[in-house]
Amino acid sequence: MKKGISIDIRVFDDKASETELNKILLYEDVKMHLIIGPAGKSNLKIAANFAKTKGIPLVSPYNPADDITTNNPNYIQINPSLKSHCIAIVEDIYSHYKTPNITIISRNKPTETATYNYFINHINSIYSNIVPIHKLTIDEETNGISKTDLDVCFSENRQNVIIIPSWSNEPFVAALLQRIEANRKGTPINVYGMPQWSSFDLLSHDLLTN
């Protein structure tokens, strides 16, 4: 690591305004060597296009959207997109289990059910359509967890893998994991969740490691 390097860091507030951001970019123009941010998606798109045009690296530390990365080698995304995370889960499953019984369980929310295609397409691709895939969509508004039949999750002949692409409702995740634990009756299972689970207070160590 080099020492004694002088770095000029400037911090700007775009005030979540496209007009304000354009003023900042016009003021700075090609003087900058690196851009970090902005946080908002609409302003991030503007800044990313500016960085691409000027050949300046732009780092996005927050936004996980993957549509901004297309054809922009100057754009550096810290947080993986939802699609990338789903694919990474499937790759990890494939590296550990060659004949799994896979069940995807989500709430009846478009943001979660949208992950079905990400998972299923990649599972079928790397497993060549030879593993069973089950989808269970739960309506949390009608106490759906207690009414959902989880029998498909537990196979005696395959390695059981459950994917829960739910990240914004901690009580739902905790209740679902408790129901799975109560119903598995000693059957070995492996559950894959989302990064946000690490900050969930309702998920006990025992619940996550059983």
C-alpha positions as a Markdown table, in Angstrom:
| # | Residue | x | y | z |
|---|---|---|---|---|
| 1 | Met | 0.0 | 0.0 | 0.0 |
| 2 | Lys | 1.4 | 3.4 | -1.0 |
| 3 | Lys | 1.7 | 6.1 | 1.7 |
| 4 | Gly | 1.7 | 9.8 | 1.4 |
| 5 | Ile | -0.9 | 10.0 | -1.4 |
| 6 | Ser | -3.0 | 13.1 | -1.3 |
| 7 | Ile | -6.7 | 12.4 | -1.9 |
| 8 | Asp | -9.3 | 15.0 | -2.5 |
| 9 | Ile | -12.8 | 13.8 | -1.3 |
| 10 | Arg | -15.8 | 15.8 | -2.0 |
| 11 | Val | -19.3 | 15.0 | -0.6 |
| 12 | Phe | -22.4 | 16.3 | -2.2 |
| 13 | Asp | -26.1 | 16.0 | -1.3 |
| 14 | Asp | -28.3 | 15.4 | -4.4 |
| 15 | Lys | -31.4 | 15.9 | -2.2 |
| 16 | Ala | -33.0 | 13.0 | -4.1 |
| 17 | Ser | -33.5 | 15.5 | -6.9 |
| 18 | Glu | -32.5 | 14.8 | -10.6 |
| 19 | Thr | -32.1 | 18.5 | -11.1 |
| 20 | Glu | -29.7 | 18.8 | -8.2 |
| 21 | Leu | -27.7 | 15.8 | -9.3 |
| 22 | Asn | -27.3 | 17.2 | -12.8 |
| 23 | Lys | -26.0 | 20.5 | -11.3 |
| 24 | Ile | -23.4 | 18.5 | -9.3 |
| 25 | Leu | -22.3 | 16.5 | -12.3 |
| 26 | Leu | -22.0 | 19.6 | -14.4 |
| 27 | Tyr | -20.0 | 21.3 | -11.7 |
| 28 | Glu | -17.6 | 18.4 | -11.2 |
| 29 | Asp | -17.5 | 17.2 | -14.8 |
| 30 | Val | -14.3 | 15.3 | -15.7 |
| 31 | Lys | -12.3 | 16.4 | -12.7 |
| 32 | Met | -13.3 | 13.3 | -10.6 |
| 33 | His | -11.6 | 10.0 | -10.8 |
| 34 | Leu | -14.2 | 8.0 | -8.8 |
| 35 | Ile | -17.9 | 8.4 | -8.0 |
| 36 | Ile | -19.6 | 6.7 | -5.0 |
| 37 | Gly | -23.4 | 6.8 | -5.1 |
| 38 | Pro | -25.9 | 8.2 | -5.3 |
| 39 | Ala | -28.4 | 6.0 | -3.3 |
| 40 | Gly | -31.7 | 6.6 | -5.2 |
| 41 | Lys | -32.3 | 4.4 | -8.3 |
| 42 | Ser | -33.4 | 7.2 | -10.7 |
| 43 | Asn | -30.4 | 9.4 | -9.8 |
| 44 | Leu | -28.1 | 6.4 | -9.8 |
| 45 | Lys | -29.1 | 5.7 | -13.5 |
| 46 | Ile | -28.2 | 9.3 | -14.4 |
| 47 | Ala | -24.9 | 9.2 | -12.6 |
| 48 | Ala | -24.0 | 5.7 | -14.1 |
| 49 | Asn | -24.7 | 7.0 | -17.6 |
| 50 | Phe | -22.5 | 10.1 | -16.9 |
| 51 | Ala | -19.7 | 7.8 | -15.5 |
| 52 | Lys | -20.0 | 5.6 | -18.6 |
| 53 | Thr | -19.7 | 8.6 | -21.0 |
| 54 | Lys | -16.8 | 10.1 | -19.1 |
| 55 | Gly | -15.0 | 6.7 | -18.4 |
| 56 | Ile | -15.1 | 7.3 | -14.7 |
| 57 | Pro | -15.6 | 4.3 | -12.3 |
| 58 | Leu | -18.8 | 4.6 | -10.3 |
| 59 | Val | -19.4 | 2.5 | -7.1 |
| 60 | Ser | -23.0 | 1.8 | -6.0 |
| 61 | Pro | -22.8 | 0.6 | -2.3 |
| 62 | Tyr | -26.5 | 0.3 | -1.8 |
| 63 | Asn | -28.7 | -0.3 | -4.8 |
| 64 | Pro | -29.0 | -4.0 | -5.9 |
| 65 | Ala | -30.8 | -3.4 | -9.2 |
| 66 | Asp | -29.1 | -5.3 | -12.0 |
| 67 | Asp | -30.6 | -3.3 | -15.0 |
| 68 | Ile | -28.1 | -0.5 | -14.5 |
| 69 | Thr | -25.1 | -2.7 | -14.9 |
| 70 | Thr | -25.9 | -3.7 | -18.5 |
| 71 | Asn | -23.2 | -2.6 | -21.0 |
| 72 | Asn | -21.5 | -0.4 | -18.4 |
| 73 | Pro | -18.0 | -1.5 | -17.5 |
| 74 | Asn | -17.5 | 1.5 | -15.3 |
| 75 | Tyr | -20.4 | 0.6 | -13.0 |
| 76 | Ile | -19.4 | -1.4 | -9.8 |
| 77 | Gln | -22.2 | -2.8 | -7.8 |
| 78 | Ile | -21.5 | -3.8 | -4.2 |
| 79 | Asn | -24.8 | -5.5 | -3.3 |
| 80 | Pro | -25.8 | -8.4 | -5.6 |
| 81 | Ser | -29.1 | -8.2 | -7.4 |
| 82 | Leu | -32.0 | -10.5 | -6.3 |
| 83 | Lys | -31.5 | -12.5 | -9.5 |
| 84 | Ser | -27.8 | -12.9 | -8.8 |
| 85 | His | -28.5 | -14.0 | -5.2 |
| 86 | Cys | -31.1 | -16.6 | -6.4 |
| 87 | Ile | -28.6 | -18.0 | -8.9 |
| 88 | Ala | -25.9 | -18.2 | -6.2 |
| 89 | Ile | -28.2 | -20.2 | -4.0 |
| 90 | Val | -28.9 | -22.7 | -6.8 |
| 91 | Glu | -25.2 | -23.0 | -7.5 |
| 92 | Asp | -24.5 | -23.7 | -3.8 |
| 93 | Ile | -27.3 | -26.3 | -3.8 |
| 94 | Tyr | -25.8 | -28.0 | -6.8 |
| 95 | Ser | -22.3 | -28.1 | -5.3 |
| 96 | His | -23.6 | -30.0 | -2.3 |
| 97 | Tyr | -26.6 | -32.0 | -3.4 |
| 98 | Lys | -26.8 | -34.0 | -6.7 |
| 99 | Thr | -30.3 | -35.5 | -6.3 |
| 100 | Pro | -32.2 | -33.0 | -4.1 |
| 101 | Asn | -35.9 | -32.6 | -3.5 |
| 102 | Ile | -36.4 | -28.8 | -3.8 |
| 103 | Thr | -39.3 | -26.8 | -2.4 |
| 104 | Ile | -39.6 | -23.0 | -2.8 |
| 105 | Ile | -41.9 | -21.3 | -0.2 |
| 106 | Ser | -42.8 | -17.7 | -0.4 |
| 107 | Arg | -45.5 | -15.3 | 0.6 |
| 108 | Asn | -48.2 | -14.4 | -1.9 |
| 109 | Lys | -46.3 | -11.1 | -2.7 |
| 110 | Pro | -45.2 | -10.2 | -6.3 |
| 111 | Thr | -41.7 | -9.3 | -5.0 |
| 112 | Glu | -41.2 | -12.8 | -3.7 |
| 113 | Thr | -43.1 | -14.9 | -6.3 |
| 114 | Ala | -41.1 | -13.2 | -8.9 |
| 115 | Thr | -38.1 | -15.2 | -7.7 |
| 116 | Tyr | -39.7 | -18.5 | -8.8 |
| 117 | Asn | -38.5 | -18.1 | -12.4 |
| 118 | Tyr | -35.0 | -17.2 | -11.3 |
| 119 | Phe | -34.8 | -20.3 | -9.2 |
| 120 | Ile | -36.7 | -22.8 | -11.5 |
| 121 | Asn | -34.9 | -21.8 | -14.7 |
| 122 | His | -31.5 | -22.1 | -13.2 |
| 123 | Ile | -32.3 | -25.3 | -11.3 |
| 124 | Asn | -33.6 | -26.9 | -14.5 |
| 125 | Ser | -30.6 | -25.7 | -16.4 |
| 126 | Ile | -27.9 | -27.2 | -14.2 |
| 127 | Tyr | -29.8 | -30.3 | -13.1 |
| 128 | Ser | -31.1 | -30.9 | -16.7 |
| 129 | Asn | -34.7 | -31.1 | -15.5 |
| 130 | Ile | -34.2 | -34.2 | -13.5 |
| 131 | Val | -35.0 | -33.0 | -9.9 |
| 132 | Pro | -38.4 | -32.3 | -8.5 |
| 133 | Ile | -39.3 | -28.7 | -7.8 |
| 134 | His | -42.3 | -27.8 | -5.6 |
| 135 | Lys | -43.7 | -24.3 | -5.3 |
| 136 | Leu | -45.7 | -23.3 | -2.2 |
| 137 | Thr | -47.2 | -19.8 | -2.1 |
| 138 | Ile | -48.6 | -18.8 | 1.3 |
| 139 | Asp | -51.3 | -16.2 | 1.9 |
| 140 | Glu | -50.1 | -14.7 | 5.2 |
| 141 | Glu | -53.3 | -12.6 | 5.5 |
| 142 | Thr | -55.4 | -15.8 | 6.2 |
| 143 | Asn | -53.0 | -17.5 | 8.6 |
| 144 | Gly | -51.7 | -19.4 | 5.6 |
| 145 | Ile | -48.7 | -21.0 | 7.3 |
| 146 | Ser | -50.8 | -23.2 | 9.5 |
| 147 | Lys | -53.0 | -24.2 | 6.6 |
| 148 | Thr | -50.2 | -25.1 | 4.1 |
| 149 | Asp | -49.4 | -28.7 | 3.6 |
| 150 | Leu | -45.7 | -29.1 | 3.8 |
| 151 | Asp | -45.5 | -32.8 | 3.0 |
| 152 | Val | -43.8 | -32.2 | -0.4 |
| 153 | Cys | -40.8 | -30.7 | 1.6 |
| 154 | Phe | -39.9 | -34.0 | 3.1 |
| 155 | Ser | -38.7 | -36.9 | 0.9 |
| 156 | Glu | -37.3 | -40.1 | 2.3 |
| 157 | Asn | -35.3 | -40.8 | -0.9 |
| 158 | Arg | -33.8 | -37.4 | -1.7 |
| 159 | Gln | -31.8 | -34.7 | 0.0 |
| 160 | Asn | -34.5 | -32.1 | 1.1 |
| 161 | Val | -33.8 | -28.5 | 0.3 |
| 162 | Ile | -36.1 | -25.7 | 1.1 |
| 163 | Ile | -35.7 | -22.2 | -0.3 |
| 164 | Ile | -37.5 | -19.2 | 1.4 |
| 165 | Pro | -37.0 | -16.0 | -0.7 |
| 166 | Ser | -38.6 | -13.8 | 1.9 |
| 167 | Trp | -36.7 | -10.9 | 3.4 |
| 168 | Ser | -39.0 | -8.2 | 4.6 |
| 169 | Asn | -41.3 | -10.0 | 7.1 |
| 170 | Glu | -39.5 | -11.3 | 10.1 |
| 171 | Pro | -42.5 | -12.8 | 11.9 |
| 172 | Phe | -43.5 | -14.7 | 8.7 |
| 173 | Val | -40.0 | -16.2 | 8.3 |
| 174 | Ala | -39.8 | -17.2 | 12.0 |
| 175 | Ala | -43.2 | -18.8 | 12.0 |
| 176 | Leu | -42.5 | -20.7 | 8.8 |
| 177 | Leu | -39.2 | -22.1 | 10.1 |
| 178 | Gln | -40.9 | -23.1 | 13.3 |
| 179 | Arg | -43.6 | -24.9 | 11.3 |
| 180 | Ile | -41.0 | -26.7 | 9.2 |
| 181 | Glu | -39.1 | -27.8 | 12.3 |
| 182 | Ala | -42.3 | -29.1 | 13.9 |
| 183 | Asn | -43.3 | -31.0 | 10.8 |
| 184 | Arg | -40.1 | -32.6 | 9.6 |
| 185 | Lys | -40.1 | -35.3 | 12.3 |
| 186 | Gly | -36.4 | -35.9 | 12.2 |
| 187 | Thr | -36.2 | -35.8 | 8.3 |
| 188 | Pro | -32.9 | -34.1 | 7.3 |
| 189 | Ile | -33.5 | -30.7 | 5.6 |
| 190 | Asn | -31.4 | -27.8 | 4.4 |
| 191 | Val | -33.0 | -24.3 | 4.3 |
| 192 | Tyr | -31.7 | -21.5 | 2.2 |
| 193 | Gly | -32.9 | -17.9 | 3.1 |
| 194 | Met | -31.9 | -14.3 | 2.4 |
| 195 | Pro | -29.1 | -12.1 | 3.7 |
| 196 | Gln | -31.5 | -10.0 | 5.7 |
| 197 | Trp | -32.1 | -13.0 | 8.0 |
| 198 | Ser | -28.8 | -12.3 | 9.8 |
| 199 | Ser | -30.4 | -9.2 | 11.4 |
| 200 | Phe | -33.7 | -10.9 | 12.4 |
| 201 | Asp | -34.1 | -11.0 | 16.2 |
| 202 | Leu | -36.8 | -13.6 | 16.1 |
| 203 | Leu | -34.6 | -16.3 | 14.5 |
| 204 | Ser | -32.9 | -18.1 | 17.4 |
| 205 | His | -29.6 | -19.9 | 17.0 |
| 206 | Asp | -31.3 | -23.2 | 17.6 |
| 207 | Leu | -33.9 | -22.5 | 14.9 |
| 208 | Leu | -31.2 | -21.7 | 12.4 |
| 209 | Thr | -28.9 | -24.6 | 13.1 |
| 210 | Asn | -31.3 | -27.5 | 13.8 |
